[in-house]
């Protein structure tokens, strides 16, 4: 596994059943892959964000998200991280005032094609949610106060030292990652149904 001191490892797991998301097993699995530790105790921040404390990993951070057929997770040592994934399903756009800044709304209104508006909507939404998760506040903040600028595949924001990444998965999902330190991103694909097989084998028992 790539040295976590130099990178953020992003795990992608595509399930065969969109209704079966064992997020607890998933986070234990990816943390085991990074640390080799099966006995992991979780602590929680004031807004419910989980943390772990392991010997030798004093600055270990992780975050997970799920939607549709995907579970995704990010693990790092030394950088706070937040991750979010959403399915690019059609949606009414009347909620953009809730989470978009004036600049983002102006950019949104420049698009004429529905698919462009849809992808922009989910790019901004996943970036905002990933940012809030990185801070550990969930959605307990005014998302419209944070503004992201998308231009020539570059993501910029006026919010301090924040590094942003966003990508399309399977042409149907938008995934975004936000960290407070610039690090190399490594994407790790977990074989479909592997976690089901491991759970059936009592992997963590």
C-alpha atoms as an extended CHARMM CRD file, in Angstrom:
* protein
*
       205  EXT
         1         1  UNK       CA              0.0000000000        0.0000000000        0.0000000000  PROA      1               0.0000000000
         2         2  UNK       CA              1.2810000000        3.4860000000       -0.8590000000  PROA      2               0.0000000000
         3         3  UNK       CA              2.7980000000        5.4460000000        2.0290000000  PROA      3               0.0000000000
         4         4  UNK       CA             -0.0460000000        7.3520000000        3.6680000000  PROA      4               0.0000000000
         5         5  UNK       CA              2.3580000000       10.0510000000        4.8210000000  PROA      5               0.0000000000
         6         6  UNK       CA              2.6290000000       11.1020000000        1.1890000000  PROA      6               0.0000000000
         7         7  UNK       CA             -0.8280000000       10.3760000000       -0.1770000000  PROA      7               0.0000000000
         8         8  UNK       CA             -4.5560000000       10.0470000000        0.2880000000  PROA      8               0.0000000000
         9         9  UNK       CA             -5.8800000000        6.6320000000       -0.6320000000  PROA      9               0.0000000000
        10        10  UNK       CA             -9.3980000000        6.6510000000       -2.0790000000  PROA      10              0.0000000000
        11        11  UNK       CA            -11.2730000000        3.3360000000       -2.0720000000  PROA      11              0.0000000000
        12        12  UNK       CA            -14.0790000000        2.6240000000       -4.5480000000  PROA      12              0.0000000000
        13        13  UNK       CA            -16.3680000000       -0.3400000000       -3.9420000000  PROA      13              0.0000000000
        14        14  UNK       CA            -19.2120000000       -1.1050000000       -6.3440000000  PROA      14              0.0000000000
        15        15  UNK       CA            -21.8910000000       -3.3190000000       -4.8160000000  PROA      15              0.0000000000
        16        16  UNK       CA            -24.2840000000       -5.5410000000       -6.7320000000  PROA      16              0.0000000000
        17        17  UNK       CA            -27.1710000000       -4.4750000000       -4.4840000000  PROA      17              0.0000000000
        18        18  UNK       CA            -27.8220000000       -0.7520000000       -4.1100000000  PROA      18              0.0000000000
        19        19  UNK       CA            -29.9190000000       -1.3800000000       -0.9880000000  PROA      19              0.0000000000
        20        20  UNK       CA            -27.1190000000       -3.1760000000        0.8870000000  PROA      20              0.0000000000
        21        21  UNK       CA            -24.5490000000       -0.7040000000        2.2320000000  PROA      21              0.0000000000
        22        22  UNK       CA            -22.6480000000       -2.0740000000        5.2220000000  PROA      22              0.0000000000
        23        23  UNK       CA            -20.7350000000        1.1330000000        5.8960000000  PROA      23              0.0000000000
        24        24  UNK       CA            -19.3830000000       -0.0660000000        9.2640000000  PROA      24              0.0000000000
        25        25  UNK       CA            -17.7790000000       -3.1420000000        7.6910000000  PROA      25              0.0000000000
        26        26  UNK       CA            -16.4830000000       -1.0300000000        4.8090000000  PROA      26              0.0000000000
        27        27  UNK       CA            -14.7130000000        1.4970000000        7.0260000000  PROA      27              0.0000000000
        28        28  UNK       CA            -13.2240000000       -1.2880000000        9.1550000000  PROA      28              0.0000000000
        29        29  UNK       CA            -12.0200000000       -3.0340000000        6.0060000000  PROA      29              0.0000000000
        30        30  UNK       CA            -10.2630000000       -0.0130000000        4.4960000000  PROA      30              0.0000000000
        31        31  UNK       CA             -8.6950000000        0.9070000000        7.8370000000  PROA      31              0.0000000000
        32        32  UNK       CA             -7.4480000000       -2.6710000000        8.1900000000  PROA      32              0.0000000000
        33        33  UNK       CA             -5.9410000000       -2.5080000000        4.7010000000  PROA      33              0.0000000000
        34        34  UNK       CA             -4.0570000000        0.6310000000        5.7330000000  PROA      34              0.0000000000
        35        35  UNK       CA             -3.0070000000       -0.2800000000        9.2650000000  PROA      35              0.0000000000
        36        36  UNK       CA             -3.2640000000       -4.0730000000        9.5660000000  PROA      36              0.0000000000
        37        37  UNK       CA             -5.3910000000       -3.6090000000       12.6830000000  PROA      37              0.0000000000
        38        38  UNK       CA             -8.7030000000       -5.4770000000       13.0130000000  PROA      38              0.0000000000
        39        39  UNK       CA             -9.5770000000       -4.2790000000       16.5140000000  PROA      39              0.0000000000
        40        40  UNK       CA            -10.6130000000       -0.6940000000       15.8860000000  PROA      40              0.0000000000
        41        41  UNK       CA            -12.5200000000        1.4700000000       18.3320000000  PROA      41              0.0000000000
        42        42  UNK       CA            -14.3220000000        4.5130000000       17.0050000000  PROA      42              0.0000000000
        43        43  UNK       CA            -14.8060000000        7.8460000000       18.7380000000  PROA      43              0.0000000000
        44        44  UNK       CA            -17.1510000000       10.5640000000       17.5500000000  PROA      44              0.0000000000
        45        45  UNK       CA            -16.9020000000       14.3300000000       17.2380000000  PROA      45              0.0000000000
        46        46  UNK       CA            -19.6340000000       16.7360000000       18.4110000000  PROA      46              0.0000000000
        47        47  UNK       CA            -21.4680000000       16.3920000000       15.0810000000  PROA      47              0.0000000000
        48        48  UNK       CA            -21.0430000000       12.6330000000       14.7910000000  PROA      48              0.0000000000
        49        49  UNK       CA            -17.9200000000       12.3800000000       12.6210000000  PROA      49              0.0000000000
        50        50  UNK       CA            -16.0820000000        9.1280000000       13.5010000000  PROA      50              0.0000000000
        51        51  UNK       CA            -12.4200000000        9.0910000000       14.4690000000  PROA      51              0.0000000000
        52        52  UNK       CA             -9.9590000000        6.3540000000       15.3790000000  PROA      52              0.0000000000
        53        53  UNK       CA             -6.9350000000        6.3000000000       17.6510000000  PROA      53              0.0000000000
        54        54  UNK       CA             -4.3720000000        3.6220000000       16.8780000000  PROA      54              0.0000000000
        55        55  UNK       CA             -0.7960000000        3.1850000000       18.1570000000  PROA      55              0.0000000000
        56        56  UNK       CA              1.6060000000        4.4840000000       15.5220000000  PROA      56              0.0000000000
        57        57  UNK       CA             -1.1480000000        6.3900000000       13.6880000000  PROA      57              0.0000000000
        58        58  UNK       CA             -1.5630000000        9.5030000000       15.8050000000  PROA      58              0.0000000000
        59        59  UNK       CA             -2.7390000000       11.6180000000       12.8720000000  PROA      59              0.0000000000
        60        60  UNK       CA             -4.8800000000        9.0800000000       10.9830000000  PROA      60              0.0000000000
        61        61  UNK       CA             -7.9530000000       10.4670000000        9.2350000000  PROA      61              0.0000000000
        62        62  UNK       CA            -10.6780000000        8.7780000000        7.2130000000  PROA      62              0.0000000000
        63        63  UNK       CA            -14.0830000000        9.4930000000        5.7650000000  PROA      63              0.0000000000
        64        64  UNK       CA            -16.6920000000        7.4930000000        3.8310000000  PROA      64              0.0000000000
        65        65  UNK       CA            -19.7570000000        8.1040000000        1.6710000000  PROA      65              0.0000000000
        66        66  UNK       CA            -22.2610000000        5.9950000000       -0.2410000000  PROA      66              0.0000000000
        67        67  UNK       CA            -24.9500000000        6.3040000000       -2.8710000000  PROA      67              0.0000000000
        68        68  UNK       CA            -26.5680000000        3.9730000000       -5.3700000000  PROA      68              0.0000000000
        69        69  UNK       CA            -24.2270000000        1.0390000000       -5.9830000000  PROA      69              0.0000000000
        70        70  UNK       CA            -21.1170000000        2.7100000000       -4.5350000000  PROA      70              0.0000000000
        71        71  UNK       CA            -19.3290000000        2.8790000000       -1.2120000000  PROA      71              0.0000000000
        72        72  UNK       CA            -16.2880000000        5.1590000000       -1.2220000000  PROA      72              0.0000000000
        73        73  UNK       CA            -13.7490000000        5.9840000000        1.4420000000  PROA      73              0.0000000000
        74        74  UNK       CA            -10.6120000000        8.0630000000        1.8850000000  PROA      74              0.0000000000
        75        75  UNK       CA             -7.7410000000        7.4460000000        4.3250000000  PROA      75              0.0000000000
        76        76  UNK       CA             -4.7940000000        9.6960000000        5.1180000000  PROA      76              0.0000000000
        77        77  UNK       CA             -2.1560000000       10.3740000000        7.7190000000  PROA      77              0.0000000000
        78        78  UNK       CA             -1.5590000000       14.0650000000        8.2840000000  PROA      78              0.0000000000
        79        79  UNK       CA             -4.4550000000       15.6080000000        6.3740000000  PROA      79              0.0000000000
        80        80  UNK       CA             -8.0530000000       16.1810000000        7.3810000000  PROA      80              0.0000000000
        81        81  UNK       CA            -10.2920000000       14.8010000000        4.6290000000  PROA      81              0.0000000000
        82        82  UNK       CA            -13.9110000000       14.7020000000        3.5370000000  PROA      82              0.0000000000
        83        83  UNK       CA            -15.3960000000       12.6800000000        0.6930000000  PROA      83              0.0000000000
        84        84  UNK       CA            -18.8010000000       12.5850000000       -0.9680000000  PROA      84              0.0000000000
        85        85  UNK       CA            -20.3360000000       10.7030000000       -3.8770000000  PROA      85              0.0000000000
        86        86  UNK       CA            -23.7100000000       11.2700000000       -5.5090000000  PROA      86              0.0000000000
        87        87  UNK       CA            -25.5570000000        9.6240000000       -8.3810000000  PROA      87              0.0000000000
        88        88  UNK       CA            -26.1800000000       12.0070000000      -11.2840000000  PROA      88              0.0000000000
        89        89  UNK       CA            -29.9240000000       11.4930000000      -11.1810000000  PROA      89              0.0000000000
        90        90  UNK       CA            -32.3090000000       14.1610000000      -12.5140000000  PROA      90              0.0000000000
        91        91  UNK       CA            -33.3080000000       16.6960000000       -9.8840000000  PROA      91              0.0000000000
        92        92  UNK       CA            -35.2830000000       19.8980000000       -9.5330000000  PROA      92              0.0000000000
        93        93  UNK       CA            -32.8870000000       22.8250000000       -9.3830000000  PROA      93              0.0000000000
        94        94  UNK       CA            -35.0380000000       25.0230000000       -7.1450000000  PROA      94              0.0000000000
        95        95  UNK       CA            -32.8210000000       24.1840000000       -4.1410000000  PROA      95              0.0000000000
        96        96  UNK       CA            -29.6630000000       25.8510000000       -5.4620000000  PROA      96              0.0000000000
        97        97  UNK       CA            -30.2730000000       28.9620000000       -3.3380000000  PROA      97              0.0000000000
        98        98  UNK       CA            -29.8850000000       26.7430000000       -0.2730000000  PROA      98              0.0000000000
        99        99  UNK       CA            -26.2640000000       25.7900000000       -0.8710000000  PROA      99              0.0000000000
       100       100  UNK       CA            -24.8130000000       27.7590000000       -3.7940000000  PROA      100             0.0000000000
       101       101  UNK       CA            -23.1340000000       31.1440000000       -3.4780000000  PROA      101             0.0000000000
       102       102  UNK       CA            -24.1120000000       34.0610000000       -5.7270000000  PROA      102             0.0000000000
       103       103  UNK       CA            -21.0560000000       33.3970000000       -7.8950000000  PROA      103             0.0000000000
       104       104  UNK       CA            -21.9250000000       29.7110000000       -8.2410000000  PROA      104             0.0000000000
       105       105  UNK       CA            -25.5380000000       30.4980000000       -9.1440000000  PROA      105             0.0000000000
       106       106  UNK       CA            -24.3340000000       32.9460000000      -11.7960000000  PROA      106             0.0000000000
       107       107  UNK       CA            -22.1170000000       30.2270000000      -13.2710000000  PROA      107             0.0000000000
       108       108  UNK       CA            -24.9520000000       27.6830000000      -13.1000000000  PROA      108             0.0000000000
       109       109  UNK       CA            -27.2610000000       30.0190000000      -15.0230000000  PROA      109             0.0000000000
       110       110  UNK       CA            -24.7590000000       30.2690000000      -17.8830000000  PROA      110             0.0000000000
       111       111  UNK       CA            -25.2880000000       26.6190000000      -18.7810000000  PROA      111             0.0000000000
       112       112  UNK       CA            -27.9140000000       25.8830000000      -21.4210000000  PROA      112             0.0000000000
       113       113  UNK       CA            -27.7600000000       22.0880000000      -21.6100000000  PROA      113             0.0000000000
       114       114  UNK       CA            -29.5170000000       20.0520000000      -18.9400000000  PROA      114             0.0000000000
       115       115  UNK       CA            -26.6040000000       17.6260000000      -18.5730000000  PROA      115             0.0000000000
       116       116  UNK       CA            -24.1990000000       20.5360000000      -18.0000000000  PROA      116             0.0000000000
       117       117  UNK       CA            -26.4230000000       21.9580000000      -15.2900000000  PROA      117             0.0000000000
       118       118  UNK       CA            -26.8020000000       18.5210000000      -13.7020000000  PROA      118             0.0000000000
       119       119  UNK       CA            -23.0730000000       17.8350000000      -13.5340000000  PROA      119             0.0000000000
       120       120  UNK       CA            -22.3170000000       21.3370000000      -12.2260000000  PROA      120             0.0000000000
       121       121  UNK       CA            -25.0360000000       20.9540000000       -9.5880000000  PROA      121             0.0000000000
       122       122  UNK       CA            -23.5940000000       17.6710000000       -8.2970000000  PROA      122             0.0000000000
       123       123  UNK       CA            -19.9880000000       18.8610000000       -8.5510000000  PROA      123             0.0000000000
       124       124  UNK       CA            -20.7120000000       21.8490000000       -6.3330000000  PROA      124             0.0000000000
       125       125  UNK       CA            -22.9130000000       19.8090000000       -3.9790000000  PROA      125             0.0000000000
       126       126  UNK       CA            -20.3390000000       17.0450000000       -3.4620000000  PROA      126             0.0000000000
       127       127  UNK       CA            -17.5540000000       19.5890000000       -2.9590000000  PROA      127             0.0000000000
       128       128  UNK       CA            -19.6230000000       21.4210000000       -0.3410000000  PROA      128             0.0000000000
       129       129  UNK       CA            -20.5510000000       18.2350000000        1.4890000000  PROA      129             0.0000000000
       130       130  UNK       CA            -16.9740000000       16.9220000000        1.3580000000  PROA      130             0.0000000000
       131       131  UNK       CA            -15.7510000000       20.2630000000        2.7290000000  PROA      131             0.0000000000
       132       132  UNK       CA            -18.2480000000       20.1590000000        5.6070000000  PROA      132             0.0000000000
       133       133  UNK       CA            -17.2850000000       16.5520000000        6.3550000000  PROA      133             0.0000000000
       134       134  UNK       CA            -13.6060000000       17.4810000000        6.3660000000  PROA      134             0.0000000000
       135       135  UNK       CA            -14.3850000000       20.0970000000        9.0180000000  PROA      135             0.0000000000
       136       136  UNK       CA            -16.4140000000       17.5340000000       10.9560000000  PROA      136             0.0000000000
       137       137  UNK       CA            -19.5600000000       19.6670000000       11.0530000000  PROA      137             0.0000000000
       138       138  UNK       CA            -21.7310000000       17.6690000000        8.6520000000  PROA      138             0.0000000000
       139       139  UNK       CA            -24.3710000000       19.9670000000        7.1880000000  PROA      139             0.0000000000
       140       140  UNK       CA            -24.4400000000       22.1700000000       10.3000000000  PROA      140             0.0000000000
       141       141  UNK       CA            -23.0600000000       25.1660000000        8.4300000000  PROA      141             0.0000000000
       142       142  UNK       CA            -24.1770000000       27.6930000000        5.8390000000  PROA      142             0.0000000000
       143       143  UNK       CA            -22.9960000000       26.0200000000        2.6400000000  PROA      143             0.0000000000
       144       144  UNK       CA            -23.7090000000       29.1280000000        0.5680000000  PROA      144             0.0000000000
       145       145  UNK       CA            -20.9250000000       30.9700000000        2.4130000000  PROA      145             0.0000000000
       146       146  UNK       CA            -18.3410000000       28.6820000000        0.7910000000  PROA      146             0.0000000000
       147       147  UNK       CA            -17.7730000000       29.2480000000       -2.9160000000  PROA      147             0.0000000000
       148       148  UNK       CA            -16.0090000000       27.0380000000       -5.4600000000  PROA      148             0.0000000000
       149       149  UNK       CA            -14.8920000000       28.1400000000       -8.9110000000  PROA      149             0.0000000000
       150       150  UNK       CA            -14.6370000000       25.5500000000      -11.6960000000  PROA      150             0.0000000000
       151       151  UNK       CA            -12.5890000000       26.5030000000      -14.7350000000  PROA      151             0.0000000000
       152       152  UNK       CA            -10.5510000000       24.4090000000      -17.1700000000  PROA      152             0.0000000000
       153       153  UNK       CA            -10.8260000000       21.3330000000      -14.9290000000  PROA      153             0.0000000000
       154       154  UNK       CA             -9.3860000000       23.3530000000      -12.0260000000  PROA      154             0.0000000000
       155       155  UNK       CA            -11.2380000000       23.8340000000       -8.7320000000  PROA      155             0.0000000000
       156       156  UNK       CA            -10.5420000000       26.9830000000       -6.7710000000  PROA      156             0.0000000000
       157       157  UNK       CA            -11.9430000000       28.3190000000       -3.5150000000  PROA      157             0.0000000000
       158       158  UNK       CA            -11.2780000000       31.2990000000       -1.2840000000  PROA      158             0.0000000000
       159       159  UNK       CA            -11.4470000000       29.0930000000        1.8090000000  PROA      159             0.0000000000
       160       160  UNK       CA             -7.9450000000       28.9750000000        3.3210000000  PROA      160             0.0000000000
       161       161  UNK       CA             -5.6330000000       26.0580000000        2.6330000000  PROA      161             0.0000000000
       162       162  UNK       CA             -8.0580000000       23.6440000000        1.0020000000  PROA      162             0.0000000000
       163       163  UNK       CA             -7.2680000000       21.1720000000       -1.7850000000  PROA      163             0.0000000000
       164       164  UNK       CA            -10.1230000000       19.8860000000       -3.9290000000  PROA      164             0.0000000000
       165       165  UNK       CA            -10.4820000000       16.9620000000       -6.3060000000  PROA      165             0.0000000000
       166       166  UNK       CA            -13.5290000000       15.8360000000       -8.2700000000  PROA      166             0.0000000000
       167       167  UNK       CA            -14.0970000000       13.0020000000      -10.7200000000  PROA      167             0.0000000000
       168       168  UNK       CA            -16.7870000000       11.1080000000      -12.6110000000  PROA      168             0.0000000000
       169       169  UNK       CA            -17.2330000000        7.4210000000      -11.7170000000  PROA      169             0.0000000000
       170       170  UNK       CA            -18.8720000000        5.0130000000      -14.1870000000  PROA      170             0.0000000000
       171       171  UNK       CA            -20.3090000000        7.9820000000      -16.1250000000  PROA      171             0.0000000000
       172       172  UNK       CA            -23.1020000000        8.0540000000      -13.5510000000  PROA      172             0.0000000000
       173       173  UNK       CA            -21.6020000000        9.2700000000      -10.2640000000  PROA      173             0.0000000000
       174       174  UNK       CA            -19.7990000000       12.4320000000       -9.1640000000  PROA      174             0.0000000000
       175       175  UNK       CA            -17.1690000000       11.9870000000       -6.4410000000  PROA      175             0.0000000000
       176       176  UNK       CA            -15.4230000000       14.8620000000       -4.6870000000  PROA      176             0.0000000000
       177       177  UNK       CA            -12.6320000000       14.9120000000       -2.1210000000  PROA      177             0.0000000000
       178       178  UNK       CA            -11.4940000000       17.8590000000       -0.0020000000  PROA      178             0.0000000000
       179       179  UNK       CA             -8.3600000000       17.9240000000        2.1710000000  PROA      179             0.0000000000
       180       180  UNK       CA             -6.4250000000       20.5810000000        4.0540000000  PROA      180             0.0000000000
       181       181  UNK       CA             -3.0470000000       19.4610000000        2.6730000000  PROA      181             0.0000000000
       182       182  UNK       CA             -2.0420000000       18.8890000000       -0.9540000000  PROA      182             0.0000000000
       183       183  UNK       CA             -1.2580000000       15.1900000000       -1.3760000000  PROA      183             0.0000000000
       184       184  UNK       CA             -1.1270000000       12.6560000000       -4.1690000000  PROA      184             0.0000000000
       185       185  UNK       CA             -4.4450000000       10.8580000000       -4.6950000000  PROA      185             0.0000000000
       186       186  UNK       CA             -4.3430000000        7.0850000000       -5.1660000000  PROA      186             0.0000000000
       187       187  UNK       CA             -7.5370000000        5.3620000000       -6.2860000000  PROA      187             0.0000000000
       188       188  UNK       CA             -7.9940000000        1.7680000000       -5.0810000000  PROA      188             0.0000000000
       189       189  UNK       CA            -10.7790000000       -0.2770000000       -6.6760000000  PROA      189             0.0000000000
       190       190  UNK       CA            -12.1640000000       -3.0490000000       -4.4720000000  PROA      190             0.0000000000
       191       191  UNK       CA            -13.4460000000       -6.0630000000       -6.3830000000  PROA      191             0.0000000000
       192       192  UNK       CA            -17.2390000000       -6.2590000000       -6.5930000000  PROA      192             0.0000000000
       193       193  UNK       CA            -18.8050000000       -8.4010000000       -3.8400000000  PROA      193             0.0000000000
       194       194  UNK       CA            -15.4530000000       -8.8100000000       -2.0330000000  PROA      194             0.0000000000
       195       195  UNK       CA            -16.8200000000       -7.3040000000        1.1750000000  PROA      195             0.0000000000
       196       196  UNK       CA            -19.8320000000       -9.6230000000        1.0760000000  PROA      196             0.0000000000
       197       197  UNK       CA            -17.4950000000      -12.6050000000        0.8050000000  PROA      197             0.0000000000
       198       198  UNK       CA            -15.2950000000      -11.3160000000        3.6260000000  PROA      198             0.0000000000
       199       199  UNK       CA            -18.3300000000      -10.6830000000        5.8390000000  PROA      199             0.0000000000
       200       200  UNK       CA            -19.6070000000      -14.2050000000        5.1840000000  PROA      200             0.0000000000
       201       201  UNK       CA            -16.1950000000      -15.4840000000        6.2800000000  PROA      201             0.0000000000
       202       202  UNK       CA            -16.4810000000      -13.5220000000        9.5550000000  PROA      202             0.0000000000
       203       203  UNK       CA            -13.4770000000      -11.4330000000        8.5010000000  PROA      203             0.0000000000
       204       204  UNK       CA            -13.4300000000       -9.3370000000       11.6570000000  PROA      204             0.0000000000
       205       205  UNK       CA            -14.6550000000      -11.9840000000       14.1020000000  PROA      205             0.0000000000
